[in-house]
Amino acid sequence: MREFSLPALYEVPADGNLTDIVRRNAAQHPDVAVIARKSQGVWQDVTAREFLAEVRTAAKGLIASGVQPGDRVGLMSRTRYEWTLLDFAIWSAGAVTVPVYETSSPEQVRWILSDSGATACVVELDAHAAAVESVRESLPALKHVWQIEAGGVAELGRLGQDVSDEAVEERGSLAKADDPATIVYTSGTTGRPKGCVLTHRSFFAECGNIVERLRPLFRTGECSVLLFLPLAHVFGRLVQIAPMMAPIRLGCVPDIKHLTDELAAFRPTLILGVPRVFEKVYNSARAKARAEGKGRIFDKSADTAIAYSKALDTPSGPSFGLKVKHRVFDRLVYGKLRAVLGGRGEYAISGGAPLGERLGHFFRGIGFTVLEGYGLTESCAATAFNPWDRPKIGTVGQPLPGSVVRIADDGEVLLHGDHLFKEYWNNPDATAEALADGWFHTGDIGTLDEDGYLRITGRKKEIIVTAGGKNVAPAVIEDRIRAHALVAECMVVGDGRPFVGALITLDEEFLGRWAVEHGKPAGSTAASLCEDPDLLAAVQAAVDDGNAAVSKAESVRKFRILSSQFTEDSGHLTPSLKLKRGMVAKDYAGEIEAIYAK
């Protein structure tokens, strides 16, 4: 099949914007808890009426400070209640939110705030404030910076005391569906992030159709979701806005290190995460079982869960014997795993990177179905996802209702729909290229089956997507590392992996000089020195320099020094000396695996 679409299940209001959500919730569900926040270690619910009041208060402060309709306001923070509050407050002031990853380097902060022309910015921590301050001289448009941990939200409340509710209502109603809601900066192949303009229509079409298609997972007053993804990532914004549209109770977790404890305390019915989260649950359970001498039991239970899930897709279903084994392991193992995930949920939605069929079958087999989806920043997160009632493990599901997926002649996945981005900010050439012929060109390769389920089979672009869903443009860090005299070539790896790594080859000419200067044996080679502590420290310095140009999530955590070279003759470089990444990854698969070996 070359093209597939589904009819829209949600009608986007032409004259509305995302502030309508909080007003509607307050009017129709005033006493329903739409969000919860931690206070002194305890989750406290915030009703729809209370949330609207707090949004208005923050919006008044922005208005009083001179934020104008259409102004861009930066938001740099970990995932927390105030992020969601301020996002809706910025929209209520008629402005546009510009998220900044809280791990961003000052160089990245400068580019995003400068390119977007941000007139104000809210940060969370001292480190964030310092990053903005270090580049503030190059940001003439930036007039205000507030810090959440320094009482910034309360300060906005004081500033807006003389602004009326009517003024906020007037401001909040100015933006229409096709006006920008946010500019999300996404890594490009050149390494310079592009500002992806997503409209209010984009989010309405995205979240409205997801909620309707997955309605049993979004039951008002019954369901809840725990948000632990970064809100600077478009997937995090989906997890924030969709529950508000339902509405269902939303909780925010700033530190994923505490996720297990928070899952147990919050007990969500739905989890939206990236594959790394589900990998950690599986790996941690397996390691714990082995440490307790129950490794064989766990492995047998995992095999049974996978077999059970696969049998669900057959006409006859699981056999009697398989059902008995599954029931036994449900008491011994599966129930405990579901408890780790909060104990109330039966479904999760995974995106950002491939989940893998084995893991997908494992989780469905234990009674916790992970619905895999696929999308990009330009598609406002999910452009395809598995339906709750007919998932196909190994695929990323059917198109978002109201959108179209087409497979081009070369296999590239093309998209069309109201959920797509409007343009790249200040970059008409990139916009025209990406939206050629009225279709968004994803750069990914895929196929559609007879039922319209999409399977992603490859990637045209060089962007790496880690298991945590972070998009990494290799060029920036590779160029910086390669600038070191000892380094001949560097190839960043990490697609679908838990972190970014690198393969590094050494400049043979400089290596000889370095060896003499550091008292190494005459005639030392890369092969003889690749484990030498002094050489490793020197290469680490090159890696550290490269890491300084990118965020923590994009930085190289481990590397391998190769004893050979990437050359045109070896088939690893093109005539113009560009890396043939696929060939390098194939020929050095063992070295790449070694990077991720425990």
C-alpha positions as CSV (number, residue, x, y, z in Angstrom):
1,M,0.0,0.0,0.0
2,R,1.3,3.4,-0.9
3,E,-1.1,5.7,0.9
4,F,-3.5,5.5,3.9
5,S,-5.7,7.9,5.8
6,L,-8.3,7.9,8.5
7,P,-11.2,10.3,8.9
8,A,-10.8,13.0,11.6
9,L,-12.5,12.3,14.9
10,Y,-12.1,15.8,16.3
11,E,-13.0,19.1,14.7
12,V,-10.5,21.9,15.2
13,P,-12.2,25.2,16.3
14,A,-11.2,27.7,13.6
15,D,-11.4,30.7,15.9
16,G,-10.1,29.1,19.1
17,N,-6.7,28.5,20.7
18,L,-5.3,26.4,23.5
19,T,-6.4,28.7,26.3
20,D,-9.9,27.6,25.5
21,I,-9.0,24.2,27.2
22,V,-8.5,25.6,30.7
23,R,-11.5,27.9,30.5
24,R,-13.7,25.0,29.2
25,N,-12.4,22.7,31.9
26,A,-13.2,25.3,34.6
27,A,-16.7,25.7,33.3
28,Q,-17.6,22.1,32.6
29,H,-15.5,20.3,35.2
30,P,-14.8,22.9,37.9
31,D,-14.1,20.4,40.8
32,V,-12.3,17.8,38.7
33,A,-8.6,17.4,39.4
34,V,-6.9,18.2,36.1
35,I,-3.3,18.4,37.5
36,A,-1.4,17.6,40.7
37,R,1.8,19.0,42.2
38,K,4.2,17.9,44.9
39,S,4.1,19.8,48.1
40,Q,6.4,18.7,51.0
41,G,6.6,15.3,49.4
42,V,2.8,14.8,49.0
43,W,0.8,14.9,45.7
44,Q,-1.8,17.6,46.0
45,D,-4.6,17.9,43.4
46,V,-5.4,21.2,41.6
47,T,-9.0,21.4,40.3
48,A,-9.9,22.9,36.9
49,R,-11.2,26.0,38.6
50,E,-8.0,26.5,40.7
51,F,-5.8,25.9,37.7
52,L,-7.5,28.5,35.6
53,A,-7.2,31.0,38.5
54,E,-3.4,30.4,38.7
55,V,-3.0,30.6,34.9
56,R,-4.7,33.9,34.9
57,T,-2.6,35.2,37.8
58,A,0.7,34.4,36.0
59,A,-0.6,35.8,32.7
60,K,-1.5,39.1,34.4
61,G,2.2,39.4,35.5
62,L,3.4,38.8,32.0
63,I,1.0,41.4,30.6
64,A,2.0,43.9,33.3
65,S,5.6,43.4,32.4
66,G,5.1,44.4,28.8
67,V,4.8,41.0,27.1
68,Q,2.9,41.8,23.9
69,P,0.7,39.6,21.7
70,G,2.9,37.5,19.5
71,D,6.0,38.0,21.6
72,R,8.2,35.0,22.2
73,V,8.8,33.9,25.8
74,G,11.6,31.4,26.6
75,L,10.9,28.6,29.1
76,M,13.9,26.7,30.5
77,S,13.0,24.2,33.2
78,R,12.8,20.6,34.2
79,T,9.4,19.0,34.0
80,R,7.3,20.4,36.8
81,Y,3.9,21.9,37.6
82,E,5.1,25.4,36.9
83,W,6.1,24.5,33.4
84,T,2.6,23.6,32.5
85,L,1.2,26.6,34.4
86,L,3.5,29.0,32.6
87,D,2.9,27.4,29.2
88,F,-0.8,28.2,29.5
89,A,-0.1,31.6,31.1
90,I,2.1,32.6,28.1
91,W,-0.7,31.6,25.7
92,S,-3.2,33.5,27.9
93,A,-1.0,36.6,27.5
94,G,-1.3,36.2,23.8
95,A,2.4,35.2,23.5
96,V,4.3,32.2,22.0
97,T,6.3,29.7,24.2
98,V,9.8,28.9,23.2
99,P,11.0,25.9,25.2
100,V,14.7,25.5,25.9
101,Y,16.1,22.2,27.1
102,E,17.3,22.5,30.7
103,T,20.5,20.8,29.8
104,S,21.3,23.2,27.0
105,S,24.7,24.8,26.8
106,P,25.0,28.7,26.9
107,E,25.8,28.6,23.2
108,Q,22.5,26.7,22.5
109,V,20.6,29.1,24.8
110,R,22.0,32.1,23.0
111,W,21.0,30.7,19.6
112,I,17.4,29.8,20.5
113,L,16.6,33.0,22.4
114,S,18.3,35.1,19.7
115,D,16.8,33.4,16.7
116,S,13.3,33.5,18.2
117,G,13.7,37.1,19.3
118,A,12.5,36.2,22.8
119,T,11.6,39.3,24.8
120,A,11.3,37.4,28.1
121,C,12.4,34.1,29.6
122,V,11.5,32.0,32.6
123,V,14.2,29.7,34.0
124,E,14.1,27.3,36.9
125,L,17.4,26.9,38.6
126,D,20.5,29.0,39.3
127,A,22.4,27.1,36.6
128,H,19.8,28.1,34.1
129,A,19.8,31.7,35.1
130,A,23.6,31.7,34.8
131,A,23.5,30.2,31.3
132,V,21.1,33.0,30.2
133,E,23.1,35.7,32.0
134,S,26.3,34.5,30.3
135,V,24.9,35.3,26.9
136,R,22.6,38.2,27.7
137,E,24.8,40.8,26.1
138,S,24.1,39.2,22.8
139,L,20.3,39.2,23.4
140,P,19.2,42.8,23.0
141,A,15.5,41.9,22.7
142,L,15.5,40.0,26.1
143,K,14.0,42.4,28.6
144,H,12.9,40.1,31.5
145,V,14.2,36.9,33.2
146,W,12.3,35.3,36.0
147,Q,13.5,32.3,38.0
148,I,11.0,29.7,39.3
149,E,13.2,28.6,42.3
150,A,13.8,32.3,43.2
151,G,10.1,33.0,43.5
152,G,9.5,34.0,39.9
153,V,5.9,32.8,39.7
154,A,5.0,34.7,42.9
155,E,6.7,37.7,41.5
156,L,4.6,37.5,38.3
157,G,1.5,37.4,40.6
158,R,2.6,40.6,42.4
159,L,3.4,42.4,39.1
160,G,-0.1,41.6,37.7
161,Q,-2.2,42.7,40.7
162,D,-3.7,45.7,38.8
163,V,-4.5,43.7,35.6
164,S,-8.1,42.6,35.3
165,D,-9.6,39.2,34.4
166,E,-11.2,40.9,31.4
167,A,-7.8,42.0,30.2
168,V,-6.5,38.4,30.3
169,E,-9.6,37.2,28.6
170,E,-9.1,39.7,25.8
171,R,-5.5,38.8,25.4
172,G,-6.2,35.1,25.6
173,S,-8.7,35.2,22.8
174,L,-6.5,37.1,20.3
175,A,-4.7,34.0,18.8
176,K,-6.6,31.9,16.3
177,A,-6.1,28.3,15.3
178,D,-3.5,29.1,12.6
179,D,-1.4,31.4,14.8
180,P,1.8,30.1,16.4
181,A,1.6,28.5,19.8
182,T,5.2,27.5,20.2
183,I,8.5,27.4,18.4
184,V,10.3,24.1,19.2
185,Y,14.0,24.0,18.2
186,T,15.0,20.8,16.6
187,S,18.4,19.6,15.5
188,G,19.2,19.8,11.8
189,T,21.7,18.0,9.7
190,T,24.0,21.0,9.8
191,G,23.9,21.0,13.6
192,R,22.2,24.4,14.0
193,P,18.7,23.9,15.5
194,K,15.8,25.0,13.4
195,G,12.8,26.7,15.0
196,C,9.7,24.5,14.2
197,V,6.6,26.7,14.4
198,L,3.6,24.7,15.7
199,T,0.2,26.4,15.7
200,H,-2.7,26.0,18.0
201,R,-4.3,24.1,15.2
202,S,-1.4,21.6,15.2
203,F,-2.0,20.8,18.9
204,F,-5.8,20.7,18.6
205,A,-5.6,18.3,15.6
206,E,-2.9,16.2,17.3
207,C,-4.2,15.9,20.8
208,G,-7.9,16.0,20.0
209,N,-7.7,13.1,17.6
210,I,-5.5,11.1,19.9
211,V,-7.9,11.5,22.9
212,E,-10.8,10.5,20.8
213,R,-9.1,7.5,19.2
214,L,-7.9,6.3,22.6
215,R,-10.9,7.5,24.6
216,P,-11.0,4.5,27.0
217,L,-7.5,5.6,28.1
218,F,-8.7,9.2,28.7
219,R,-11.8,8.8,30.9
220,T,-12.4,12.0,32.9
221,G,-12.5,11.5,36.6
222,E,-11.0,8.0,36.3
223,C,-7.8,8.1,34.4
224,S,-4.4,9.8,35.1
225,V,-1.0,10.2,33.5
226,L,2.4,10.9,35.0
227,L,4.6,13.2,32.9
228,F,8.4,12.7,33.2
229,L,9.5,13.5,29.7
230,P,11.2,16.9,29.1
231,L,8.7,19.5,28.2
232,A,11.1,21.1,25.7
233,H,10.5,18.0,23.6
234,V,7.4,18.0,21.6
235,F,6.4,14.5,22.9
236,G,6.4,16.0,26.4
237,R,4.1,18.8,25.2
238,L,1.7,16.1,23.8
239,V,1.7,14.4,27.2
240,Q,0.9,17.8,28.8
241,I,-1.9,19.0,26.5
242,A,-3.8,15.8,25.7
243,P,-4.7,15.1,29.3
244,M,-5.8,18.7,29.7
245,M,-8.1,18.2,26.6
246,A,-9.7,15.1,28.0
247,P,-9.4,16.2,30.9
248,I,-7.7,13.6,33.1
249,R,-5.4,14.1,36.1
250,L,-1.8,15.0,35.2
251,G,1.3,14.8,37.4
252,C,4.8,16.1,36.6
253,V,8.1,14.5,37.7
254,P,11.3,16.7,37.5
255,D,13.8,13.9,38.1
256,I,13.5,10.5,36.4
257,K,15.8,9.0,39.0
258,H,12.7,9.1,41.3
259,L,10.4,7.7,38.7
260,T,9.8,4.3,40.4
261,D,8.8,6.0,43.7
262,E,6.6,8.5,41.9
263,L,4.8,5.7,39.9
264,A,4.0,4.0,43.2
265,A,2.8,7.2,44.8
266,F,0.8,8.7,41.9
267,R,-0.4,5.3,40.5
268,P,-1.2,6.5,36.9
269,T,-3.5,4.6,34.7
270,L,-1.6,5.6,31.6
271,I,2.1,6.1,31.0
272,L,3.5,7.9,28.0
273,G,7.2,7.4,27.7
274,V,10.2,6.5,25.6
275,P,11.6,3.0,25.0
276,R,14.5,3.6,27.5
277,V,11.9,3.8,30.4
278,F,10.5,0.4,29.5
279,E,13.9,-1.1,28.9
280,K,15.0,0.0,32.4
281,V,11.9,-1.6,33.9
282,Y,12.7,-4.9,32.2
283,N,16.5,-4.8,32.8
284,S,16.1,-3.8,36.5
285,A,13.6,-6.6,37.1
286,R,15.9,-9.1,35.4
287,A,19.0,-7.9,37.3
288,K,17.1,-8.0,40.6
289,A,15.8,-11.5,39.9
290,R,19.4,-12.7,39.1
291,A,20.7,-11.1,42.3
292,E,18.1,-13.0,44.3
293,G,18.9,-16.3,42.6
294,K,15.7,-16.3,40.6
295,G,17.2,-15.5,37.2
296,R,15.9,-18.7,35.6
297,I,12.4,-18.2,36.8
298,F,12.4,-14.6,35.4
299,D,13.7,-15.7,32.1
300,K,11.1,-18.4,31.8
301,S,8.4,-15.9,32.7
302,A,9.7,-13.5,30.1
303,D,9.7,-16.2,27.4
304,T,6.1,-17.2,28.4
305,A,4.9,-13.6,28.3
306,I,6.4,-13.1,24.8
307,A,4.9,-16.4,23.6
308,Y,1.5,-15.5,25.1
309,S,1.5,-12.1,23.4
310,K,2.4,-13.6,20.0
311,A,-0.3,-16.2,20.4
312,L,-2.9,-13.4,20.9
313,D,-2.3,-12.5,17.2
314,T,-3.0,-16.0,15.9
315,P,-6.6,-17.2,15.0
316,S,-6.6,-19.8,17.7
317,G,-5.0,-17.7,20.4
318,P,-2.9,-19.1,23.3
319,S,-3.1,-22.8,23.9
320,F,-4.4,-24.2,27.2
321,G,-1.0,-25.1,28.4
322,L,0.3,-21.6,27.6
323,K,-2.6,-20.1,29.5
324,V,-1.8,-22.2,32.6
325,K,1.9,-21.2,32.5
326,H,0.9,-17.5,32.0
327,R,-1.5,-17.7,35.0
328,V,1.2,-19.1,37.2
329,F,3.8,-16.4,36.2
330,D,1.2,-13.7,36.6
331,R,1.1,-14.5,40.3
332,L,4.8,-15.0,40.6
333,V,6.2,-12.2,38.4
334,Y,3.9,-10.2,36.2
335,G,1.8,-8.7,39.0
336,K,5.0,-7.4,40.7
337,L,6.1,-5.8,37.4
338,R,2.8,-4.1,37.0
339,A,3.1,-2.8,40.6
340,V,6.4,-1.2,39.7
341,L,4.5,0.7,36.9
342,G,2.0,2.0,39.5
343,G,-0.3,-1.0,39.6
344,R,-3.3,0.6,38.0
345,G,-2.4,0.9,34.3
346,E,-2.9,-1.5,31.5
347,Y,-1.6,0.7,28.7
348,A,1.4,2.9,27.8
349,I,2.2,4.9,24.7
350,S,5.8,4.8,23.6
351,G,7.5,7.1,21.1
352,G,10.8,8.9,20.2
353,A,12.7,5.7,19.2
354,P,11.9,2.1,18.2
355,L,10.7,0.0,21.1
356,G,11.6,-3.4,19.6
357,E,9.2,-6.3,19.0
358,R,10.6,-8.5,21.8
359,L,10.0,-5.8,24.4
360,G,6.6,-5.0,22.9
361,H,5.5,-8.6,23.2
362,F,7.0,-8.9,26.7
363,F,4.9,-6.0,28.1
364,R,1.7,-7.0,26.4
365,G,2.3,-10.5,27.7
366,I,2.5,-9.3,31.3
367,G,-0.8,-7.4,30.9
368,F,0.7,-3.9,30.2
369,T,0.3,-3.1,26.5
370,V,2.8,-0.6,25.1
371,L,1.2,1.2,22.1
372,E,4.1,2.2,19.9
373,G,3.8,5.4,17.8
374,Y,6.0,7.5,15.5
375,G,6.4,11.2,14.9
376,L,8.6,14.2,14.7
377,T,8.7,17.7,16.0
378,E,7.3,18.8,12.6
379,S,4.3,16.5,13.1
380,C,3.6,17.9,16.6
381,A,4.7,14.5,18.0
382,A,2.7,11.4,17.0
383,T,1.7,11.2,13.3
384,A,1.0,7.4,13.7
385,F,0.2,5.2,16.7
386,N,-1.3,1.9,17.5
387,P,-5.0,1.8,18.5
388,W,-5.7,0.4,21.9
389,D,-8.1,-2.2,20.5
390,R,-6.0,-3.4,17.5
391,P,-2.3,-3.0,18.1
392,K,0.2,-4.5,15.8
393,I,3.5,-5.0,17.6
394,G,6.5,-4.2,15.5
395,T,4.6,-1.4,13.7
396,V,4.1,2.2,14.7
397,G,0.4,2.0,14.0
398,Q,-2.0,3.8,11.8
399,P,-2.0,7.5,10.8
400,L,-3.4,10.0,13.2
401,P,-7.1,10.4,12.4
402,G,-7.6,13.3,10.0
403,S,-4.1,12.8,8.4
404,V,-2.5,11.0,5.5
405,V,0.6,8.9,5.3
406,R,2.1,8.3,1.8
407,I,5.1,6.2,0.8
408,A,7.1,7.9,-1.9
409,D,8.7,6.1,-4.8
410,D,12.0,6.0,-2.9
411,G,10.3,4.7,0.2
412,E,10.4,8.0,2.1
413,V,7.5,8.6,4.5
414,L,5.5,11.7,3.5
415,L,2.8,13.3,5.7
416,H,-0.2,15.5,5.2
417,G,-2.6,16.9,7.9
418,D,-3.6,19.7,10.2
419,H,-1.2,18.6,12.8
420,L,1.9,19.5,10.8
421,F,4.1,22.5,11.6
422,K,3.5,25.8,9.8
423,E,7.1,26.7,9.0
424,Y,10.7,26.8,10.2
425,W,11.2,30.2,11.9
426,N,13.2,32.6,9.8
427,N,14.1,29.8,7.4
428,P,11.9,29.9,4.3
429,D,14.3,27.7,2.2
430,A,14.3,24.9,4.7
431,T,10.5,25.2,4.9
432,A,10.1,25.0,1.2
433,E,12.3,21.9,1.0
434,A,10.5,20.1,3.8
435,L,7.0,20.9,2.6
436,A,7.7,20.3,-1.1
437,D,4.5,19.6,-3.2
438,G,2.3,20.1,-0.1
439,W,3.7,17.0,1.7
440,F,6.1,17.0,4.7
441,H,9.1,14.9,3.8
442,T,10.2,13.1,7.0
443,G,13.5,11.7,5.8
444,D,12.5,8.3,7.2
445,I,12.0,5.2,5.1
446,G,8.9,3.0,5.8
447,T,6.2,0.7,4.5
448,L,2.4,0.5,4.9
449,D,0.7,-2.9,5.3
450,E,-2.7,-3.8,4.0
451,D,-4.4,-2.4,7.0
452,G,-2.6,0.9,6.9
453,Y,-0.1,0.2,9.7
454,L,3.2,1.9,9.3
455,R,6.6,0.3,9.8
456,I,9.7,2.4,9.9
457,T,12.6,0.5,8.2
458,G,15.4,3.1,7.9
459,R,16.4,6.7,8.0
460,K,17.5,9.0,5.2
461,K,18.7,11.6,7.5
462,E,21.8,11.4,9.7
463,I,20.0,12.5,12.8
464,I,20.5,10.1,15.7
465,V,17.6,9.4,18.0
466,T,18.6,7.9,21.3
467,A,16.5,5.4,23.3
468,G,15.5,8.4,25.4
469,G,14.0,10.1,22.4
470,K,16.7,12.8,22.2
471,N,17.4,14.0,18.6
472,V,21.2,14.4,18.1
473,A,22.8,16.1,15.1
474,P,26.2,14.5,14.9
475,A,28.0,17.2,12.9
476,V,28.4,19.7,15.8
477,I,30.2,17.4,18.2
478,E,32.0,15.4,15.6
479,D,33.5,18.6,14.1
480,R,34.7,19.8,17.5
481,I,36.2,16.4,18.5
482,R,37.8,16.1,15.0
483,A,39.5,19.5,15.5
484,H,41.9,17.9,18.1
485,A,45.3,17.2,16.6
486,L,45.2,13.6,17.8
487,V,41.9,12.8,16.1
488,A,41.6,11.8,12.5
489,E,37.9,10.9,12.3
490,C,35.0,10.7,14.7
491,M,31.6,9.1,14.2
492,V,28.9,9.6,16.8
493,V,26.7,6.6,17.4
494,G,23.7,6.1,19.6
495,D,20.6,5.5,17.4
496,G,18.1,3.6,19.6
497,R,20.8,3.4,22.4
498,P,20.6,4.7,25.9
499,F,23.3,7.4,25.4
500,V,25.6,8.9,22.8
501,G,28.9,7.2,22.1
502,A,31.7,7.7,19.5
503,L,34.1,5.8,17.4
504,I,37.4,7.6,17.1
505,T,40.4,7.1,14.8
506,L,43.8,8.7,15.4
507,D,45.9,10.9,13.2
508,E,48.9,8.7,12.6
509,E,51.3,11.5,12.0
510,F,50.5,13.4,15.1
511,L,50.3,10.2,17.2
512,G,54.0,9.5,16.6
513,R,54.9,12.9,17.9
514,W,52.6,12.6,20.8
515,A,54.1,9.2,21.7
516,V,57.6,10.6,21.8
517,E,56.6,13.6,23.9
518,H,54.9,11.4,26.4
519,G,57.6,8.8,26.8
520,K,55.9,6.0,24.9
521,P,57.9,3.3,23.1
522,A,59.3,4.1,19.7
523,G,57.0,3.0,16.9
524,S,53.9,3.1,19.0
525,T,50.7,2.7,17.0
526,A,47.0,3.2,17.7
527,A,46.7,-0.5,18.2
528,S,49.4,-0.6,20.9
529,L,48.2,2.6,22.6
530,C,44.4,2.4,22.4
531,E,44.2,1.4,26.1
532,D,47.0,3.7,27.3
533,P,45.8,5.9,30.1
534,D,47.6,9.0,28.9
535,L,46.2,8.6,25.4
536,L,42.7,8.0,26.7
537,A,43.0,11.1,28.8
538,A,44.1,13.2,25.8
539,V,41.3,11.9,23.6
540,Q,38.9,12.5,26.5
541,A,40.0,16.1,26.5
542,A,39.0,16.3,22.8
543,V,35.6,14.7,23.7
544,D,35.1,17.1,26.5
545,D,35.7,20.0,24.1
546,G,33.1,18.6,21.8
547,N,30.6,18.1,24.6
548,A,31.0,21.7,25.6
549,A,29.1,22.7,22.4
550,V,26.0,20.5,23.0
551,S,23.6,19.7,25.8
552,K,24.2,17.0,28.3
553,A,21.8,14.6,26.6
554,E,23.7,15.0,23.3
555,S,27.2,14.7,24.8
556,V,29.4,11.7,24.2
557,R,29.6,9.5,27.3
558,K,31.8,6.7,26.1
559,F,34.1,6.3,23.1
560,R,36.3,3.6,21.5
561,I,39.6,4.3,19.9
562,L,40.0,2.2,16.7
563,S,43.3,0.8,15.6
564,S,42.5,1.3,11.9
565,Q,41.6,4.3,9.8
566,F,38.4,5.4,7.9
567,T,39.6,5.9,4.3
568,E,38.1,6.0,0.8
569,D,40.0,2.8,0.0
570,S,38.5,1.0,3.0
571,G,35.0,2.0,1.8
572,H,34.3,4.2,4.9
573,L,34.8,7.6,3.2
574,T,33.3,9.1,0.0
575,P,35.6,10.8,-2.5
576,S,34.7,14.1,-0.8
577,L,35.8,12.5,2.5
578,K,32.3,12.2,4.0
579,L,31.7,9.4,6.4
580,K,29.7,6.4,5.0
581,R,27.9,5.9,8.3
582,G,26.1,2.8,7.4
583,M,29.3,1.1,6.2
584,V,31.2,2.1,9.4
585,A,28.3,1.0,11.6
586,K,28.3,-2.4,9.8
587,D,32.1,-3.0,9.8
588,Y,32.5,-1.8,13.4
589,A,29.4,-3.3,14.9
590,G,31.5,-5.1,17.5
591,E,33.2,-1.9,18.6
592,I,29.8,-0.1,18.9
593,E,28.4,-3.0,21.0
594,A,31.5,-2.7,23.2
595,I,30.6,0.9,24.0
596,Y,27.2,-0.2,25.4
597,A,28.4,-3.4,27.1
598,K,28.1,-3.2,30.9
